Amino acid sequence: MDSDVLIIGGGVLGTSLSYHLSKKGISSTLFEKEGSLAHHASGKNAGMIRQLYRHPQLTEWAKRSITSWPLSLKSLVFKETGSIVLGRNMPAHHKELFSSGEIHTQEKCTPYVYCKTDGLLDSSGYVQGLKDLANSNYSHFHFGAMVQEISKNSDSWKLRTENGATFEGKWLVNAAGAWVNQIMNPALSRHRISVEAFARFLFLSKGWQEKPPAPHAYGFYWDEKNEWYMRDWSEDCSLISACDTIPADPETYTPDSNIEHSISSRILKAIPDLASNLTLGRGWHCFRTYTDDMLPVWGEDELLPGLFWLAGFGGFGMSTSFGATEDAASYIAGEKVSCCHDFNPSRVKKYEPITRDALISNV
Ligand SMILES: Cc1cc2nc3c(=O)[nH]c(=O)nc-3n(C[C@H](O)[C@H](O)[C@H](O)COP(=O)(O)OP(=O)(O)OC[C@H]3O[C@@H](n4cnc5c(N)ncnc54)[C@H](O)[C@@H]3O)c2cc1C
């Protein structure tokens, strides 16, 4: 065996898992097709660390992430700022984290939820910091290593990279972000998880005369009803999104030339008063991945034992990944983890009804 665990994907999920495994003395080798970590969603997202989710397990993971990040890293990459989510009521779970109220304007009053311990993250710095803190005796990283083929023997997994190198491990973890299904080809082509990718644009902007008024200080403000959000980015600059959700194949997607204009028009329409002096500057996009039920895919594959999925973390992967991968590492270590039944891969499979034996002999 080259490693106990082979991890495909050097985003926040793959890297964080490698960190947690190393703390348990379990060896892992991570493969990233790009030249560095966090090249895609994990380095290009909005970095808003949020704990308000409908599913209590997501809130639990997010809460645990904030409270158990290594302090040396947390102090460098995270700032507790508080957050306001407009258009939401107090959740039925984790009430200790939140307070709620209503914001009144001339025409209407809108409910909001405030979370004091939410904050802002330097996403790329965080992922790199996790790699630096992983025990290098156990965590190995290969960059420019595109995994091209995977196969299963009786009790181990084999993987081949584009340049022909092969590796063997007891476990295989698919943390390939928007590419999770590409890897399953060709060897396991009938075995796919229904995870779809959606592009979303973010813009930097100067020109806020004042931030939207709210009863508490905040670092990000999310208006779920009118579908836009903003976060503090630098002293004189905000990051802003119109919450666009554009179905996109990450391999082939190129934005049409008018897209930035149409998205900025939507922002101006959603918040005409606040945005009248706003100029949208540099913009970029990256891919969020979702299942039909908007919940992540976390767990061991029932048809292919030893294959662990970390996929479909949508717009909440930065917030929840530390807790989610801590539990994944415990599971792989053979410890009892009882948290995540709703996220089981079997619920989102779209495969032809073939027997497990046929599938295994097929790979
Ligand atoms: C616009 C936007 C804003 C967001 N804002 C927030 C936010 O404010 N807060 C929050 O909590 N979350 C946010 N998210 C969500 C968060 O960014 C994602 O959930 C998270 O980054 C997903 O991490 P990942 O490791 O699954 O994927 P990725 O970061 O995409 O990592 C997967 C990696 O796998 C690699 N890979 C793929 N195929 C192969 C292969 N065959 N061989 C080798 N390597 C391969 C890719 O190159 C990639 O680096 C946002 C997402 C987007 C798009």
The ligand as an SDF file (V2000), in Angstrom:
LIG
                    3D

 53 58  0  0  0  0  0  0  0  0999 V2000
  -19.2580   31.7810   -5.6390 C   0  0  0  0  0  0  0  0  0  0  0  0
  -19.1730   30.8830   -4.4450 C   0  0  0  0  0  0  0  0  0  0  0  0
  -19.2300   31.4220   -3.1760 C   0  0  0  0  0  0  0  0  0  0  0  0
  -19.1580   30.5990   -2.0600 C   0  0  0  0  0  0  0  0  0  0  0  0
  -19.1880   31.1830   -0.8330 N   0  0  0  0  0  0  0  0  0  0  0  0
  -19.1030   30.4110    0.2640 C   0  0  0  0  0  0  0  0  0  0  0  0
  -19.1360   31.0000    1.5410 C   0  0  0  0  0  0  0  0  0  0  0  0
  -19.1940   32.2180    1.6600 O   0  0  0  0  0  0  0  0  0  0  0  0
  -19.0980   30.1940    2.6350 N   0  0  0  0  0  0  0  0  0  0  0  0
  -19.0100   28.8370    2.5200 C   0  0  0  0  0  0  0  0  0  0  0  0
  -19.0230   28.1560    3.5550 O   0  0  0  0  0  0  0  0  0  0  0  0
  -18.9440   28.2350    1.3130 N   0  0  0  0  0  0  0  0  0  0  0  0
  -18.9900   28.9950    0.1840 C   0  0  0  0  0  0  0  0  0  0  0  0
  -18.9630   28.4220   -1.0370 N   0  0  0  0  0  0  0  0  0  0  0  0
  -18.9010   26.9590   -1.1170 C   0  0  0  0  0  0  0  0  0  0  0  0
  -17.4870   26.4160   -0.9770 C   0  0  0  0  0  0  0  0  0  0  0  0
  -16.5910   27.2090   -1.7290 O   0  0  0  0  0  0  0  0  0  0  0  0
  -17.4750   24.9670   -1.4770 C   0  0  0  0  0  0  0  0  0  0  0  0
  -18.4720   24.2160   -0.8070 O   0  0  0  0  0  0  0  0  0  0  0  0
  -16.1330   24.2970   -1.2260 C   0  0  0  0  0  0  0  0  0  0  0  0
  -15.0840   25.0890   -1.7030 O   0  0  0  0  0  0  0  0  0  0  0  0
  -16.1060   22.9370   -1.9080 C   0  0  0  0  0  0  0  0  0  0  0  0
  -14.8520   22.3640   -1.6860 O   0  0  0  0  0  0  0  0  0  0  0  0
  -14.3860   21.0580   -2.4440 P   0  0  0  0  0  0  0  0  0  0  0  0
  -13.1130   20.6480   -1.8300 O   0  0  0  0  0  0  0  0  0  0  0  0
  -15.5270   20.0880   -2.4740 O   0  0  0  0  0  0  0  0  0  0  0  0
  -14.2490   21.4950   -3.9870 O   0  0  0  0  0  0  0  0  0  0  0  0
  -13.1130   22.2500   -4.8020 P   0  0  0  0  0  0  0  0  0  0  0  0
  -12.5960   23.4290   -4.1060 O   0  0  0  0  0  0  0  0  0  0  0  0
  -13.6420   22.4370   -6.1780 O   0  0  0  0  0  0  0  0  0  0  0  0
  -11.9440   21.1710   -4.8420 O   0  0  0  0  0  0  0  0  0  0  0  0
  -11.9870   20.0370   -5.6610 C   0  0  0  0  0  0  0  0  0  0  0  0
  -10.6020   19.8520   -6.2600 C   0  0  0  0  0  0  0  0  0  0  0  0
  -10.5430   18.6060   -6.9330 O   0  0  0  0  0  0  0  0  0  0  0  0
   -9.6570   18.7520   -8.0130 C   0  0  0  0  0  0  0  0  0  0  0  0
   -9.9060   17.6780   -8.9710 N   0  0  0  0  0  0  0  0  0  0  0  0
  -11.0440   17.4480   -9.6630 C   0  0  0  0  0  0  0  0  0  0  0  0
  -10.9200   16.3610  -10.4290 N   0  0  0  0  0  0  0  0  0  0  0  0
   -9.6650   15.8840  -10.2120 C   0  0  0  0  0  0  0  0  0  0  0  0
   -8.9500   14.7650  -10.7150 C   0  0  0  0  0  0  0  0  0  0  0  0
   -9.4730   13.9100  -11.5990 N   0  0  0  0  0  0  0  0  0  0  0  0
   -7.6760   14.5550  -10.2860 N   0  0  0  0  0  0  0  0  0  0  0  0
   -7.1110   15.4030   -9.3720 C   0  0  0  0  0  0  0  0  0  0  0  0
   -7.7480   16.4790   -8.8800 N   0  0  0  0  0  0  0  0  0  0  0  0
   -9.0190   16.7070   -9.2810 C   0  0  0  0  0  0  0  0  0  0  0  0
  -10.0110   20.1300   -8.5680 C   0  0  0  0  0  0  0  0  0  0  0  0
   -8.9580   20.6710   -9.3500 O   0  0  0  0  0  0  0  0  0  0  0  0
  -10.2750   20.9160   -7.2940 C   0  0  0  0  0  0  0  0  0  0  0  0
   -9.1450   21.6480   -6.8730 O   0  0  0  0  0  0  0  0  0  0  0  0
  -19.0380   29.1960   -2.1950 C   0  0  0  0  0  0  0  0  0  0  0  0
  -18.9610   28.6420   -3.4680 C   0  0  0  0  0  0  0  0  0  0  0  0
  -19.0110   29.4600   -4.5940 C   0  0  0  0  0  0  0  0  0  0  0  0
  -18.8930   28.8540   -5.9550 C   0  0  0  0  0  0  0  0  0  0  0  0
  1  2  1  0
  2  3  1  0
  2 52  2  0
  3  4  2  0
  4  5  1  0
  4 50  1  0
  5  6  2  0
  6  7  1  0
  6 13  1  0
  7  8  2  0
  7  9  1  0
  9 10  1  0
 10 11  2  0
 10 12  1  0
 12 13  2  0
 13 14  1  0
 14 15  1  0
 14 50  1  0
 15 16  1  0
 16 17  1  0
 16 18  1  0
 18 19  1  0
 18 20  1  0
 20 21  1  0
 20 22  1  0
 22 23  1  0
 23 24  1  0
 24 25  2  0
 24 26  1  0
 24 27  1  0
 27 28  1  0
 28 29  2  0
 28 30  1  0
 28 31  1  0
 31 32  1  0
 32 33  1  0
 33 34  1  0
 33 48  1  0
 34 35  1  0
 35 36  1  0
 35 46  1  0
 36 37  1  0
 36 45  1  0
 37 38  2  0
 38 39  1  0
 39 40  1  0
 39 45  2  0
 40 41  1  0
 40 42  2  0
 42 43  1  0
 43 44  2  0
 44 45  1  0
 46 47  1  0
 46 48  1  0
 48 49  1  0
 50 51  2  0
 51 52  1  0
 52 53  1  0
M  END
$$$$
